[in-house]
Amino acid sequence: MESHGKLEVKMGTLFSMLGLTRVRSQRRASCDDVFKRQPNETSEQKKDRQRRHMLCRYASLGHPNRKGALLYADAITEALKATLGTKGLSRIGER
């Protein structure tokens, strides 16, 4: 079984390959900006803001840039070809 450190390196490499790192950091900055602490917020407002901030950050995970989207599409296409065969895949395109 792999150590946590090695897994992080592999995930970082995968994110970089798919172009996720730059997009993720841009979206993280947007989340931080939108959900920054407001003056005089109540404890309930703070909890709600922090929850929404966390959801915003989670939503930004795994969103590829154009290059990454093409890699995803190619991988899906290859998996479909292997599963359906070339004839099955061409029939889908005819509809």
C-alpha positions as CSV (number, residue, x, y, z in Angstrom):
1,M,0.0,0.0,0.0
2,E,1.3,3.5,-0.9
3,S,2.1,6.1,1.7
4,H,0.1,9.3,1.8
5,G,3.0,11.3,0.6
6,K,3.4,9.3,-2.6
7,L,-0.3,9.4,-3.3
8,E,-0.2,13.2,-3.0
9,V,2.7,13.4,-5.5
10,K,0.8,11.1,-8.0
11,M,-2.4,13.2,-7.6
12,G,-0.4,16.3,-8.2
13,T,1.1,14.9,-11.3
14,L,-2.3,13.8,-12.6
15,F,-3.7,17.3,-11.8
16,S,-0.8,18.9,-13.7
17,M,-1.2,16.5,-16.7
18,L,-4.9,17.4,-17.0
19,G,-4.3,21.1,-16.5
20,L,-6.2,21.2,-13.2
21,T,-3.7,22.9,-11.1
22,R,-3.9,26.4,-12.7
23,V,-7.7,26.2,-13.0
24,R,-8.1,24.9,-9.5
25,S,-6.0,27.8,-8.1
26,Q,-8.0,30.4,-10.0
27,R,-11.2,28.9,-8.8
28,R,-9.9,28.7,-5.2
29,A,-9.0,32.4,-5.4
30,S,-12.5,33.2,-6.6
31,C,-14.0,31.2,-3.8
32,D,-11.8,33.0,-1.3
33,D,-12.8,36.4,-2.7
34,V,-16.6,35.7,-2.8
35,F,-16.7,34.2,0.7
36,K,-14.3,36.4,2.6
37,R,-15.1,37.4,6.2
38,Q,-17.7,40.2,6.5
39,P,-17.5,42.8,9.2
40,N,-19.9,42.3,12.1
41,E,-21.1,38.9,10.9
42,T,-22.9,36.8,13.5
43,S,-21.7,33.3,14.4
44,E,-24.6,31.8,12.4
45,Q,-23.5,33.9,9.4
46,K,-19.9,32.9,9.8
47,K,-20.9,29.2,9.9
48,D,-23.0,29.6,6.8
49,R,-20.2,31.5,5.0
50,Q,-17.7,28.8,5.9
51,R,-20.0,26.0,4.7
52,R,-20.6,27.8,1.4
53,H,-16.9,28.5,1.0
54,M,-16.1,24.8,1.5
55,L,-18.8,23.8,-1.1
56,C,-17.3,26.3,-3.5
57,R,-13.8,24.8,-3.0
58,Y,-15.2,21.3,-3.5
59,A,-17.0,22.3,-6.7
60,S,-13.7,23.6,-8.1
61,L,-12.0,20.2,-7.8
62,G,-11.6,18.2,-11.0
63,H,-12.6,20.8,-13.5
64,P,-10.1,20.6,-16.3
65,N,-8.9,23.2,-18.7
66,R,-9.3,22.6,-22.5
67,K,-6.3,20.3,-22.7
68,G,-7.6,18.3,-19.7
69,A,-11.1,18.1,-21.2
70,L,-9.7,16.7,-24.4
71,L,-7.7,14.0,-22.4
72,Y,-10.9,13.1,-20.6
73,A,-12.9,12.9,-23.9
74,D,-10.2,10.7,-25.5
75,A,-10.1,8.4,-22.5
76,I,-13.9,8.1,-22.6
77,T,-14.0,7.5,-26.3
78,E,-11.3,4.8,-26.1
79,A,-13.2,3.1,-23.2
80,L,-16.4,3.2,-25.3
81,K,-14.6,1.8,-28.3
82,A,-13.3,-1.1,-26.2
83,T,-16.7,-1.7,-24.7
84,L,-19.0,-1.3,-27.8
85,G,-16.5,-2.1,-30.6
86,T,-16.0,0.1,-33.6
87,K,-19.4,-0.8,-35.2
88,G,-21.3,0.0,-32.1
89,L,-19.6,3.4,-31.7
90,S,-20.2,4.4,-35.3
91,R,-23.9,3.5,-35.0
92,I,-24.2,5.9,-32.1
93,G,-22.9,8.7,-34.3
94,E,-25.4,8.0,-37.0
95,R,-28.4,8.9,-34.9
